[in-house]
Amino acid sequence: MDCNWVEENISRYIENDLNASDTKAIAAHIQSCADCRQLLERMEKVMFLCGDLSEDVPFFLKNRLYNIIESQEPEVPAISERTAIVLKWAVAMVGSLVLLLNLLYFTSIVPSANRFLHLAVSRIQTMAVEAGAYMERISESERNPFLGLFKTNEMEMNVDNVFPDAPNHEGGKNG
Amino acid sequence: MDIKMQIEQIAAGDPEAWNMIVDRYSKGIYNLALNFAGNPDDAADITQDIFIKLFSNIQKFSPDGNFNSWLMRLAKNHCIDFWRKNRRNRNVLPLNEEIRVDDQDEEKHMIDRMDVQKLRGHINQLDPELRILLIMRDVQSHSYQEIAASLDLPLGTVKSRINRGRLKLARMVQQGDGHGL
């Protein structure tokens, strides 16, 4: 047995946490080794003195601690822990789905899925263009059924006189 | 009183329930802070901050868990944060302070106090992780199992680290002074 082994197990020796043969071996080593004996004595003394390091809480501090409840507001969690976990999982799943769709769209790992996604994307694009064009037609159309409800004959007649001082384009064109 | 009920009462603003928590846990937290920081002023600030944090976060404690372990983890993390912020300007009581005494009993008391201050100064020089473990075991007399559960560490790691801390402390004491301790 060497001094390093004793050092590694000296706390267990002091606290009687070793088996009988190891305890006996350390005791024998300590008898013959002055350094380890001194270390053991120091350690026991330090451990004993550590017990004296405990102190009572000062009166002023205890009062400060009691008063915390009056000066602070407890933080109420915005959402419950269960909801937070569900949300985290939902976000993780949506993220994974987006990544998977990207993978299928930009690579040909699964050709049928790739074709399907391209088809779907082109249909969505077509629908978006058609919807845009339709909206434009509605906003520009004189036959707009919604605008027609508010349009009167008088308004139609005065539509050129809204800006009486404005230059006449047709006139300008004609000289 | 059941801790879950106590937490609900604290959240509802019941001072009695809060005072019970303060009475029960303040000594342990204060002594952890005192022996970690090495001086009473910092210890008072650390203790107060830990209790403010406890009060602010008390509703985040899961009733299925162990409140003492949760609080010790919170305290340990706060102590290590404090050490990180203040490692450059540490304010430990002087190790070799002069004592002047007239009365013999008073002298004995002062020598004991000085030993305690010296020991606290030595503990303060330990690595913060070792320091926390040593304080929990040798100052607060927690069992190894309690410490392992509180700090979420394997039992063998706790035992070996505490042994390492004690060895360092014993060597510091040996080198630090020819008398006392």
Contacts between the chains, C-beta under 8 A, distances in Angstrom:
chain1	res1	chain2	res2	distance
A	7	B	167	6.0
A	8	B	160	7.6
A	8	B	163	6.9
A	9	B	163	7.7
A	10	B	163	6.6
A	10	B	166	7.7
A	10	B	167	7.2
A	11	B	159	7.0
A	11	B	162	6.3
A	11	B	163	4.0
A	11	B	166	5.8
A	12	B	159	7.1
A	12	B	163	7.5
A	17	B	159	7.9
A	38	B	174	7.6
A	39	B	167	7.5
A	39	B	170	6.0
A	42	B	170	4.1
A	42	B	171	7.9
A	42	B	173	5.9
A	42	B	174	5.6
A	43	B	166	5.5
A	43	B	167	7.3
A	43	B	169	8.0
A	43	B	170	4.5
A	45	B	173	7.8
A	45	B	181	6.7
A	46	B	119	7.0
A	46	B	138	7.9
A	46	B	166	6.6
A	46	B	169	5.3
A	46	B	170	5.4
A	46	B	173	5.9
A	46	B	181	7.5
A	47	B	138	5.4
A	47	B	166	6.7
A	49	B	115	6.2
A	49	B	116	7.0
A	49	B	119	5.3
A	49	B	181	6.8
A	50	B	119	7.0
A	50	B	134	7.5
A	50	B	138	3.7
A	50	B	139	5.2
A	51	B	138	7.2
A	51	B	139	7.2
A	51	B	141	7.5
A	52	B	112	7.3
A	52	B	115	7.9
A	52	B	116	5.6
A	53	B	31	7.1
A	53	B	34	7.7
A	53	B	35	5.3
A	53	B	116	6.1
A	53	B	119	6.6
A	53	B	120	6.3
A	53	B	123	7.8
A	53	B	135	7.8
A	53	B	139	4.7
A	54	B	27	7.7
A	54	B	31	5.1
A	54	B	139	5.6
A	54	B	140	7.0
A	55	B	30	7.4
A	55	B	31	6.4
A	55	B	34	6.3
A	56	B	27	6.8
A	57	B	26	4.8
A	57	B	27	5.5
A	57	B	30	4.6
A	57	B	47	7.5
A	58	B	40	7.2
A	58	B	44	6.8
A	60	B	44	7.8
A	61	B	26	7.6
A	61	B	30	6.9
A	61	B	44	4.8
A	61	B	47	6.2
A	61	B	48	6.9
A	62	B	22	6.9
A	62	B	26	6.3
A	64	B	44	7.8
A	64	B	48	5.6
A	65	B	22	4.6
A	65	B	26	5.7
A	65	B	47	7.2
A	65	B	48	6.7
A	65	B	51	5.0
A	66	B	15	7.4
A	66	B	18	7.3
A	66	B	19	5.6
A	66	B	22	5.7
A	68	B	18	7.2
A	68	B	48	7.7
A	68	B	51	5.6
A	68	B	52	5.8
A	68	B	55	5.2
A	69	B	10	7.1
A	69	B	13	6.8
A	69	B	15	5.3
A	69	B	18	4.3
A	69	B	55	6.7
A	70	B	15	7.4
A	72	B	52	6.0
A	72	B	55	5.3
A	72	B	56	6.3
A	73	B	56	7.9
A	74	B	10	7.1
A	74	B	11	5.4
A	74	B	55	6.0
A	74	B	56	6.1
A	74	B	58	6.0
A	74	B	59	6.0
A	75	B	56	4.8
A	75	B	57	6.3
A	75	B	59	7.0
A	75	B	60	7.7
A	76	B	11	7.7
A	76	B	59	6.4
A	77	B	59	6.1
A	77	B	60	6.4
A	81	B	60	8.0
A	81	B	62	7.3
